[in-house]
Amino acid sequence: MSSKRLNFCWGVKKLKPADIIHLAETELDAHRSYKYRINVCCSSGCIPFGALKVLKAFEEAVKEFGVQKECKVARTGCIGTCSVGPAVMVEPGDYLYQSVTPEKARQIVRDHVVLGLPVKEMLYGNKAYFEKQHRLVMKNAGKIDPYRIEDYIAAGGYSALVKCLLRMSPKEVIDEVWLSGLRGRGGAGFKTGQKWTFVARAHRSPKYIVANLDEGDPGVFANRTLAEADPHAIIEGMLIAAYATEANKGYIYIRAEYPLAVETLKKALDRARAMNLVGQNILETNFSFDIELRLGAGAFVAGEETAILASVEGNRANPRPRPPYPAASGLWKSPTLIDNVETLANIPQIISHGGLWFSKIGSPTCTGTKCFSLTGKVKNPGLIEIPMGITLREVIFDIGGGPPDNKKFKAVLVGGPSGGCLPETMLDLPIDYESLTKAGAIMGSGGIVVIDEDSCMVDTAKFFIDFCVDESCGKCTPCRVGLHKIQETYTRIMDGEGKPEDLDFLRSISSYIQDASLCGLGQTAPNPVLTTLRYFGKEYNEHIVDKKCVAGKCSFKHQVKEDEL
Amino acid sequence: MLKEDNRKLMLEKAIKDHQYQASALLEILHKAQELYGYLNREILSFVASSLKLPPSHVYGVAAFYNYFRLKQPGEHVVTTCMGTACYVKGAEDIISAVEKEFNVKRGDSTADGKLSIFTTRCIGACAMAPSIVIDDEVVGKATKEIVIEKIKLLLGGKKTETS
């Protein structure tokens, strides 16, 4: 639909830069007229627990008690405590209610809003969960209604874009990003300022921007949550990137498995387009940039930077050799900037507060924060955002509360299927790109999965290899055939036919695959094998020599047969 | 040839909306799957001829991505999340139990076409692992007993016990 037609339908006038500030003020005034604001988390984590019914119950209860004028009920994105959903936050005072039901919703309105007495027994009691977190990218999550662009503008949104358009040259924008020290949040940790410079220097048009929201790692939902909670931060980040690199067209590549995130982004884009924030002559300036959504279709490899380009072009997501890098020759052979959505969502704040401010958050080599989905065997799974440089122990035990049911911690998987399994001795490792790589894991797109003594490390490593065998695109022989060989070896070990020389074979073939594969999938796929061999070698020996699995996961079926004979 | 019906009209409209661009192939396949439930030979040939692409290319793309189904799914679809968090929390046990109970292998349908079982890599509901999607309902913190019970209810089986 053209923006003209939308304007006609919705009666929205074309905004100019000053209107953004005006709109923010009007909206804030409207917010202030309410004494209470009830934020109901309606993200994919809470909806299956009945969040939409709870939202309706709140709306009805507010009407029932006649407090519509002093209490606003808002549908928001993720509050972060996914394990006790549906979560509800009542402002002011940030009272967080857990596991709210429609009946409890009525009680909250009656006691908290009407009588002014927070319902203590329903409050989320775990203060430690939030203490070590630093909400920067997710600062609006759970506070604003993702479907209302006005909410985002009231929270200071699009003011960074206005600042760029009115007061900064593209070069100054890039300088600010350089100064912030921001590194790509997709996993590789490449300096964002440098990437932008490469694209800005390419004097060819058209130029493209691809925002990577193909969060293929199983067990990771950080990017999805961001898109569901604060879609405009991604859009604003893309617009600023486009302004800095003089790009013409952008694509957000998102997994089709995330229907709510797709819908939220679609609506956000429509709204932004209608308000003259995306499209031709943005805010009545000479800057034009359009954004389109592209749906992925379930291919892990499509998150790789050259594979994503093939997929956006409508082909099989096969990676290709680099150079030429996408910055020189990307989509349809034009210069293309590819950034993870979390990287882009950092940009508006860097521009608003300055690169220097940002560089003071986190550790000196890795500035800023990182969102992680903390899952597996921990008491408090959920979406967390931590400053770079804090240790894994702090994340797993202080924020996550350690394994439930008094089980013993065994390992932590950082970075998805191509990450690594780290043991207890490595828990004091600070979370930054270099430390994790040195330990054999990777930052990845932000998944921390904790496993306890009930899991077998050989079985866990095989799980990841099975995944990579399925997801290998088949282009490079080492990855396609080599991973298969590893899988066969694991099956043998787990069936009770393992031989001591298998371990050397696993080590050598893993290093071949790492050296000879074209893309990140093959280069990192053997990581779980190598890290489990390195840190849990004892378990492999038990499987091979004693035919014993401490966790009782492996069947040793061939061994049993021999015993029976 | 693809049957002339409303679904075909809607698919044609989607293709037209994308201005017959070959780069919109994925979007169009998504639309086709949404309309027909799966992608068969006729649908793929129709998309190929509309976009002026070789049928082999369209088939190659459809076969590459996990999301596209080339076989007709059963009346009811049970999808088990096999993401890391769900796996660690016992998703494998659940799907094995379901396979045994209903005599069907993952990725396939029962002989009467009533039930299909699929696995998916991650639905992103990791905080309530293990999660199973039964038709459109997400069941969090699932156990094999709950899942089997729910499937039996869905199939209207007589074996269902009152819980």
Interface residues (C-beta under 8 A of the other chain):
Chain A: S44 G45 I47 P48 F49 C82 S83 G85 E215 G216 D217 P218 G219 V220 F221 R224 A256 E257 Y258 R294 L295 G296 A297 G298 A299 F300 S311 V312 E313 G314 N315 R316 A317 S373 T375 G376 K377 P381 G382 L383 L413 G416 P417 G447 V449 I451 S455 T460 F463 F464 F467 E471 C473
Chain B: Q21 A22 S23 A24 L25 L26 E27 L29 H30 H57 G60 V61 F64 Y65 N66 Y67 F68 M82 G83 T84 A85 C86 Y87 V88 K89 T120 R121 C122 I123 G124 A125 C126 A127 M128 A129 S131 E137 V138 V139 G140
